[in-house]
Every structure is written in structure tokens, then in C-alpha cells.
Amino acid sequence: MKKLAMYVGLVSSVALFAACGGGGDDGNGGTSAQAQSGANGGASSPTPTPAPAAFSCPDSYRKLTLSNSSVQNANMSIVTDDGIARLTVKTPATDLANVTICLGKPVPTPAGVVADYVYEVKADGGYASLLNPQISLTFTTPTVLAAAPVIEVAQSTANGVTYTAAPGSNGTVNGTNVNVTASAPAAGVYVVRLPH
């Protein structure tokens, strides 16, 4: 039993030694990278650049992927799981670039953003090639609003969060039912702040 334990220990040490680069036949006999660099006239091996992270939608977001083989001049929509937010885009007649679009409710809400409804559009690829992207939110309120709220774009800055009305934001109020729509020309965080 004692011999078996010694054998396992020896094999583990050899495996560890080999995994750490010791005893290799690379010709530097375990010399450090800096010492090897000096031996090579100051040249060192280039440090590999990490590959960019692959784009993916968060699990709770809805995803729409379009490619240059998608239907031309077609309106396409994605709707969040809660049914409140909808993003509608139109594919161009020609030159549609590959694009992946995600729409969802960010969890947690981005730092500093304070709003009643918060949704995020994420995109990778040719989002700018899409025609007339529109985001709309449809929801009910506990009381009737005097006027329709607007959709705003929330942006984090060094001084906190700024809110800017999304282009073309307009809406309707029908009793406690509210529908607001705006252009969504770029990925970002789109919010609705209700009067309190």
C-alpha cells in the first residue's frame, strides 16, 4: 500500500511538472520568458490578443436574426415575454447586412436608471441597414393619465443618467390603456417614466 501511494505521488509530480512547462524540450531548459528574451537579442514572443467575446442575447431577451437571404421589404417584429415592448423593423430591398437583434428587460436595471418601464435593444451587425426601426410599449396604468408619456433613451454619463426623448415619440391614452411608439435608430436602453 505504501508503494502504491509513492507511485501515485510520483506520477502526480511528473504530470504537474510537465503541465507547468518544466523539463520540456523547447531548448531553454526552464529559462524564464524575460531571460529568453534577452538571449534572443531582446525580442520576445508576441502576447496573444484575446478573441472578442461572441455576441449573444441574454437568456431572458427575444432574438431576431436576419441575413442577406432574408425576405426583402418585409416588416418583422419581436415582442418581449411580458408582451409590453415590441420592436418592428423593415428589411431593405437590397444590401441587407447580417444582423442579430435582441429585445428584453435588463435585469438588473442599468445603474442609475429610474423609470417605470425599462427595455433594452441590443444589436450586432448591420442594424443601421434596417429601415424605420420602431419600438412601442403597450401597458395599463392604475389611473387615467392626462397625456401620453414619451419613450426616452437613457444613457449613463460621468454625471449620472441622462434621458433624451426618442425620435418621433408619440402615444395615445385610452382610459388606463397606454400605447407609446418611437424610432429606435440604435441599440440602447429605452424607458418610459410616468408622472407620479
Contacts in CASP RR format, 6 or more apart in sequence:
PFRMAT RR
TARGET T0000
AUTHOR 0000-0000-0000
METHOD contacts of the structure
MODEL  1
MKKLAMYVGLVSSVALFAACGGGGDDGNGGTSAQAQSGANGGASSPTPTP
APAAFSCPDSYRKLTLSNSSVQNANMSIVTDDGIARLTVKTPATDLANVT
ICLGKPVPTPAGVVADYVYEVKADGGYASLLNPQISLTFTTPTVLAAAPV
IEVAQSTANGVTYTAAPGSNGTVNGTNVNVTASAPAAGVYVVRLPH
17 23 0 8 1.000
18 24 0 8 1.000
21 30 0 8 1.000
22 29 0 8 1.000
22 30 0 8 1.000
23 29 0 8 1.000
23 30 0 8 1.000
24 30 0 8 1.000
28 35 0 8 1.000
28 36 0 8 1.000
28 39 0 8 1.000
31 39 0 8 1.000
33 44 0 8 1.000
33 45 0 8 1.000
36 44 0 8 1.000
37 43 0 8 1.000
37 44 0 8 1.000
55 100 0 8 1.000
55 124 0 8 1.000
57 63 0 8 1.000
57 100 0 8 1.000
57 102 0 8 1.000
57 122 0 8 1.000
58 102 0 8 1.000
58 104 0 8 1.000
58 106 0 8 1.000
58 107 0 8 1.000
58 122 0 8 1.000
60 81 0 8 1.000
60 104 0 8 1.000
60 105 0 8 1.000
60 107 0 8 1.000
61 80 0 8 1.000
61 102 0 8 1.000
61 103 0 8 1.000
61 104 0 8 1.000
61 120 0 8 1.000
61 122 0 8 1.000
62 78 0 8 1.000
62 79 0 8 1.000
62 80 0 8 1.000
62 81 0 8 1.000
62 102 0 8 1.000
62 103 0 8 1.000
62 104 0 8 1.000
63 78 0 8 1.000
63 100 0 8 1.000
63 101 0 8 1.000
63 102 0 8 1.000
64 76 0 8 1.000
64 78 0 8 1.000
64 87 0 8 1.000
64 89 0 8 1.000
64 100 0 8 1.000
64 101 0 8 1.000
64 103 0 8 1.000
65 98 0 8 1.000
65 99 0 8 1.000
65 100 0 8 1.000
65 101 0 8 1.000
66 76 0 8 1.000
66 91 0 8 1.000
66 96 0 8 1.000
66 98 0 8 1.000
66 99 0 8 1.000
66 100 0 8 1.000
66 101 0 8 1.000
66 130 0 8 1.000
67 96 0 8 1.000
67 98 0 8 1.000
68 95 0 8 1.000
68 96 0 8 1.000
68 97 0 8 1.000
68 98 0 8 1.000
70 91 0 8 1.000
70 96 0 8 1.000
71 91 0 8 1.000
72 91 0 8 1.000
72 92 0 8 1.000
72 93 0 8 1.000
72 94 0 8 1.000
72 96 0 8 1.000
73 90 0 8 1.000
73 91 0 8 1.000
73 92 0 8 1.000
73 93 0 8 1.000
74 90 0 8 1.000
74 91 0 8 1.000
75 88 0 8 1.000
75 89 0 8 1.000
75 90 0 8 1.000
76 88 0 8 1.000
76 89 0 8 1.000
76 90 0 8 1.000
76 91 0 8 1.000
77 86 0 8 1.000
77 87 0 8 1.000
77 88 0 8 1.000
77 89 0 8 1.000
78 86 0 8 1.000
78 87 0 8 1.000
78 101 0 8 1.000
78 103 0 8 1.000
79 85 0 8 1.000
79 86 0 8 1.000
79 103 0 8 1.000
80 86 0 8 1.000
80 103 0 8 1.000
80 104 0 8 1.000
80 105 0 8 1.000
80 119 0 8 1.000
81 104 0 8 1.000
82 105 0 8 1.000
83 138 0 8 1.000
84 117 0 8 1.000
84 119 0 8 1.000
84 137 0 8 1.000
84 138 0 8 1.000
84 139 0 8 1.000
85 103 0 8 1.000
85 104 0 8 1.000
85 105 0 8 1.000
85 117 0 8 1.000
85 119 0 8 1.000
85 135 0 8 1.000
85 136 0 8 1.000
85 137 0 8 1.000
85 190 0 8 1.000
86 103 0 8 1.000
86 135 0 8 1.000
86 136 0 8 1.000
86 137 0 8 1.000
86 138 0 8 1.000
87 101 0 8 1.000
87 103 0 8 1.000
87 121 0 8 1.000
87 133 0 8 1.000
87 134 0 8 1.000
87 135 0 8 1.000
87 184 0 8 1.000
88 133 0 8 1.000
88 134 0 8 1.000
88 136 0 8 1.000
89 101 0 8 1.000
89 130 0 8 1.000
89 131 0 8 1.000
89 132 0 8 1.000
89 133 0 8 1.000
89 134 0 8 1.000
90 130 0 8 1.000
90 131 0 8 1.000
90 132 0 8 1.000
91 130 0 8 1.000
91 131 0 8 1.000
92 129 0 8 1.000
92 130 0 8 1.000
92 131 0 8 1.000
95 129 0 8 1.000
96 129 0 8 1.000
96 130 0 8 1.000
97 125 0 8 1.000
97 126 0 8 1.000
97 129 0 8 1.000
98 125 0 8 1.000
98 126 0 8 1.000
99 123 0 8 1.000
99 124 0 8 1.000
99 125 0 8 1.000
99 126 0 8 1.000
99 127 0 8 1.000
99 129 0 8 1.000
99 130 0 8 1.000
100 123 0 8 1.000
100 124 0 8 1.000
100 125 0 8 1.000
101 121 0 8 1.000
101 122 0 8 1.000
101 123 0 8 1.000
101 127 0 8 1.000
102 120 0 8 1.000
102 121 0 8 1.000
102 122 0 8 1.000
102 123 0 8 1.000
103 119 0 8 1.000
103 120 0 8 1.000
103 121 0 8 1.000
103 122 0 8 1.000
104 119 0 8 1.000
104 120 0 8 1.000
105 118 0 8 1.000
105 119 0 8 1.000
105 120 0 8 1.000
106 118 0 8 1.000
106 119 0 8 1.000
106 120 0 8 1.000
106 189 0 8 1.000
109 115 0 8 1.000
109 118 0 8 1.000
110 118 0 8 1.000
110 120 0 8 1.000
110 154 0 8 1.000
110 156 0 8 1.000
110 161 0 8 1.000
110 189 0 8 1.000
111 156 0 8 1.000
112 156 0 8 1.000
112 160 0 8 1.000
112 161 0 8 1.000
113 154 0 8 1.000
113 156 0 8 1.000
113 161 0 8 1.000
113 189 0 8 1.000
113 191 0 8 1.000
114 161 0 8 1.000
114 193 0 8 1.000
115 152 0 8 1.000
115 154 0 8 1.000
115 191 0 8 1.000
115 192 0 8 1.000
115 193 0 8 1.000
116 191 0 8 1.000
116 192 0 8 1.000
116 193 0 8 1.000
116 194 0 8 1.000
117 137 0 8 1.000
117 139 0 8 1.000
117 191 0 8 1.000
117 192 0 8 1.000
118 154 0 8 1.000
118 189 0 8 1.000
118 190 0 8 1.000
118 191 0 8 1.000
119 135 0 8 1.000
119 137 0 8 1.000
119 189 0 8 1.000
119 190 0 8 1.000
119 191 0 8 1.000
120 187 0 8 1.000
120 188 0 8 1.000
120 189 0 8 1.000
120 190 0 8 1.000
121 135 0 8 1.000
121 184 0 8 1.000
121 186 0 8 1.000
121 187 0 8 1.000
121 188 0 8 1.000
121 190 0 8 1.000
122 187 0 8 1.000
122 188 0 8 1.000
123 186 0 8 1.000
123 187 0 8 1.000
127 133 0 8 1.000
127 186 0 8 1.000
127 187 0 8 1.000
128 186 0 8 1.000
132 183 0 8 1.000
133 183 0 8 1.000
133 184 0 8 1.000
133 185 0 8 1.000
134 181 0 8 1.000
134 182 0 8 1.000
134 183 0 8 1.000
134 184 0 8 1.000
135 151 0 8 1.000
135 166 0 8 1.000
135 181 0 8 1.000
135 182 0 8 1.000
135 183 0 8 1.000
135 184 0 8 1.000
135 190 0 8 1.000
136 179 0 8 1.000
136 180 0 8 1.000
136 181 0 8 1.000
136 182 0 8 1.000
137 151 0 8 1.000
137 178 0 8 1.000
137 179 0 8 1.000
137 180 0 8 1.000
137 192 0 8 1.000
138 177 0 8 1.000
138 178 0 8 1.000
138 179 0 8 1.000
139 177 0 8 1.000
139 178 0 8 1.000
139 192 0 8 1.000
140 176 0 8 1.000
140 177 0 8 1.000
140 178 0 8 1.000
141 176 0 8 1.000
141 178 0 8 1.000
141 194 0 8 1.000
142 176 0 8 1.000
143 176 0 8 1.000
144 173 0 8 1.000
144 175 0 8 1.000
144 176 0 8 1.000
145 173 0 8 1.000
145 178 0 8 1.000
145 194 0 8 1.000
145 195 0 8 1.000
146 195 0 8 1.000
147 173 0 8 1.000
148 170 0 8 1.000
148 171 0 8 1.000
148 172 0 8 1.000
148 173 0 8 1.000
148 178 0 8 1.000
148 179 0 8 1.000
148 180 0 8 1.000
149 171 0 8 1.000
149 178 0 8 1.000
149 180 0 8 1.000
149 192 0 8 1.000
149 193 0 8 1.000
149 194 0 8 1.000
149 195 0 8 1.000
150 165 0 8 1.000
150 166 0 8 1.000
150 169 0 8 1.000
150 170 0 8 1.000
150 171 0 8 1.000
150 180 0 8 1.000
150 182 0 8 1.000
150 192 0 8 1.000
151 165 0 8 1.000
151 166 0 8 1.000
151 169 0 8 1.000
151 180 0 8 1.000
151 181 0 8 1.000
151 182 0 8 1.000
151 190 0 8 1.000
151 191 0 8 1.000
151 192 0 8 1.000
152 163 0 8 1.000
152 164 0 8 1.000
152 165 0 8 1.000
152 166 0 8 1.000
152 169 0 8 1.000
152 190 0 8 1.000
152 191 0 8 1.000
152 192 0 8 1.000
152 193 0 8 1.000
153 163 0 8 1.000
153 164 0 8 1.000
153 165 0 8 1.000
153 166 0 8 1.000
153 188 0 8 1.000
153 189 0 8 1.000
153 190 0 8 1.000
153 191 0 8 1.000
154 161 0 8 1.000
154 162 0 8 1.000
154 163 0 8 1.000
154 189 0 8 1.000
154 190 0 8 1.000
154 191 0 8 1.000
155 161 0 8 1.000
155 162 0 8 1.000
155 164 0 8 1.000
155 189 0 8 1.000
163 191 0 8 1.000
163 193 0 8 1.000
165 182 0 8 1.000
166 182 0 8 1.000
166 183 0 8 1.000
166 184 0 8 1.000
166 190 0 8 1.000
167 182 0 8 1.000
167 183 0 8 1.000
167 185 0 8 1.000
168 181 0 8 1.000
168 182 0 8 1.000
168 183 0 8 1.000
169 180 0 8 1.000
169 181 0 8 1.000
169 182 0 8 1.000
170 180 0 8 1.000
170 181 0 8 1.000
170 182 0 8 1.000
171 178 0 8 1.000
171 179 0 8 1.000
171 180 0 8 1.000
171 181 0 8 1.000
172 178 0 8 1.000
172 179 0 8 1.000
180 192 0 8 1.000
182 190 0 8 1.000
184 190 0 8 1.000
END
